[in-house]
Amino acid sequence: MTTQVNKSLLELNPLSESIYGEFSLLSEDDAILFASIKNEGILEPLIVTKSHLVISGNRRLRVANFLNEIENVPVIYSEIDDDDVTEYLFIQYNQQRIKNLIQVAREFELIRNHYKIKQGVKSQNSTISKTAQKTLIDDNDTSETTIKRILRAKNIKTTIETSFNDNKSWTDEDSWKWLHKQHCIRKKEVNTILNSLVEEKNEFSNSQNSEKKELLNNDFIHIIHGDSSDMSEFLDDKQVDCIPNSPPYFGAVRTYIQDDIFVKSSTKGLIQTGHEDTVDEYVENLMKTYRECKRVLKDTGSIFINIADTIEDGVIMNIPFHIIEAMKREGFMCVQTIVWYKINPQPINSNSFQPSMEYVLHFVKQKDYKWRVNWYESADEFIGNVTYADGGENKRFRNVMIYYPTNSNSSDIPMYQGLFQTTTYNNTFLVKLLKSKGYALQHNALFPLEVPMICVLSTTEPGDTVLDVFGGMSTTGLIAYANGCKYFGVDKSKVYSAKASIRMEEFLKNNPYIVNSSS
């Protein structure tokens, strides 16, 4: 039976606010409800307890409270006492409501908590709970996998705030509100939210662990946490023979760990190489490091810069050629532009051929630089494919096409100067190694060994000194040490410096037969 009750007697249910969010006229659904009630009044009665606690109808009461012309609202009294208005019963009264994914996930968790289901324990409650959860998911056309991703994101967000940010007042309730804002207002996909939170948690965890890690520093390997634009504390003038390096790419392609700060590609005012507003600013920042490289490089030494071009709004930025011109102005000569051909690059979805290459630019101070001609025993075969992907809509031409005569066979195919190919580096071992030490591998696009290998083996001999000014995970260090060279790896991030030390220490442990003869 419907009864008219003065709106001032009714009590809003706080659980509704926590699940469905606060009422706001900025929300399209809330604005439509407001207009409907203003024009037609409240047509559907509220469900309330005998003490006037709203079980179903919070939003309708919110609108009534906004409108002075509404004094009484229609209600139906429930036989349920206030103390019996459990979370699950509340959900039952709201089953027909249109819900977003965050609300569905919240209800999914409330159902599970109501029955206090333990993993692996089967009971009548377990069956009821699973049935209710399945009904909730089916009615809202989603999947249990998606809901569990949201629940994982909620738990990670709570951990970040309470454990890493030391926000003791933060609760699960705050995490739900945060998720609602990210997904429903900022329109971020669930996977995007979760991946970002996992990255953020890993960065905080890695940063804490790196504080305790002593960096590797012996007669042959020097892992240095510092700024490579000033290396005067550990390198003398004309001390280095070879500098293979891969700077961050322009266009905020990747955001790197920055000491004690969680950074994102969208972070305002971020001072990080690759995030500059213009190509000229980017190149000038790189030159601060390469001017210092010129100081420490021997007259017969070489610098190899691995760089990819960047496309913005469909327009290629010609980054490698900007770097070549800037290096020329600093007194360097570019003697080679090596094409690094990637057999299995990351697929793209755009109106262009499949990017399948990067450049390795070779710079020297003078024309008679050190160069080893026959460091390999026999010609390597660098053979590529014209098309990429298996077929259908994903199949596309590569932007590097290598043709050979149709009558050629593997024994007489020539090795083309300035071209080599690799597959994507397999990170499985590193992931397991770092995890065993309490770290997460975050920068997955690592140098393959071949890139620093062709640089080091072509321009150094055992006993020479190799420097990487964007040290990262010290892939260059592995090649340098194995070739009998001294190695200096410099990185601004204490986290990457710590990871590099772990990687090099494991390499030394697993390869005791490699004896470095540097003197």
Sequence and secondary structure as in RCSB ss.txt:
>XXXX:A:sequence
MTTQVNKSLLELNPLSESIYGEFSLLSEDDAILFASIKNEGILEPLIVTKSHLVISGNRRLRVANFLNEIENVPV
IYSEIDDDDVTEYLFIQYNQQRIKNLIQVAREFELIRNHYKIKQGVKSQNSTISKTAQKTLIDDNDTSETTIKRI
LRAKNIKTTIETSFNDNKSWTDEDSWKWLHKQHCIRKKEVNTILNSLVEEKNEFSNSQNSEKKELLNNDFIHIIH
GDSSDMSEFLDDKQVDCIPNSPPYFGAVRTYIQDDIFVKSSTKGLIQTGHEDTVDEYVENLMKTYRECKRVLKDT
GSIFINIADTIEDGVIMNIPFHIIEAMKREGFMCVQTIVWYKINPQPINSNSFQPSMEYVLHFVKQKDYKWRVNW
YESADEFIGNVTYADGGENKRFRNVMIYYPTNSNSSDIPMYQGLFQTTTYNNTFLVKLLKSKGYALQHNALFPLE
VPMICVLSTTEPGDTVLDVFGGMSTTGLIAYANGCKYFGVDKSKVYSAKASIRMEEFLKNNPYIVNSSS
>XXXX:A:secstr
 EEEEEGGG B  HHHHHHH    TTSHHHHHHHHHHHHH   S EEE TT BEEE HHHHHHHHH TT  EEEE
EE S  GGG  HHHHHHTTTTS   HHHHHHHHHHHHHHHT  TT   HHHHHHHHHHHHHHHHTT  HHHHHHH
HHHHHHHHHIIIIIS  TT  HHHHHHHHHIIIIIS   HHHHHHHHHHHHHHHHHHHHHTT    BSSSEEEEE
S TT  TTT  TT EEEEEE    TTTS    BTTB   TT TT   TT  SSHHHHHHHHHHHHHHHHHHEEEE
EEEEEEE   EETTEE  HHHHHHHHHHHTT EEEEEEEEEESS     SSS B  EEEEEEEESSSS    S  
SSS       SEESSSGGG EEBSS     TT  TTT    TTEEEE     HHHHHHHHHTT          TH
HHHHHHHHH  TT EEEETT TT HHHHHHHHTT EEEEEES HHHHHHHHHHHHHHHHH TT      
